[in-house]
């Protein structure tokens, strides 16, 4: 497990780069959204293709543009970099604490993978690769920003109407990641996998 990395300045006063890291984490849960709604349900494993999770509502090589990409007219076909949603139990627990709830379950907010052993999962940089023993490899696209749609799902599940508006406001930096399938294979619950974090350097203009 990686430790805390302090960002040092280089000889020119710019932030020095953070070297690449590799470590092992655990896939503790696999879920699929194959019903009529937003929620997912636990399954023992997921066989993923380059289109994502077959039968999942977010599968596909492309997706229609929405409010997350306002530079395209809504509905424009764009590359689907949001094939899977990843969350961490510790971050969900913190969201629940902030909302004053007993819990926030992965399936309430449409998660596909529950990841343990990655400190600050939501902060993993884009370009991180996740390599699984079943041959599957995922590429992290970036943070899954909390939205009112997920908040409404939490509110409906726990019976607290205030969660619909509070979730987008309080779950920032904790909602997890979205990723796309780089190599097809199998994702099996309760199995280890490798995390490959690329070198990082803070960019400023």
Beta strands, then each sheet from edge to edge (+ up, - down):
strand 1: 21-32
strand 2: 41-43
strand 3: 45-49
strand 4: 52-53
strand 5: 62-64
strand 6: 77-79
strand 7: 84-88
strand 8: 113-116
strand 9: 129-132
strand 10: 137-143
strand 11: 177-183
strand 12: 185-188
strand 13: 191-197
sheet 1: 2+ 1- 8+ 7+ 11- 10+ 9- 13+
sheet 2: 4+ 3- 12+
sheet 3: 5+ 6-
end
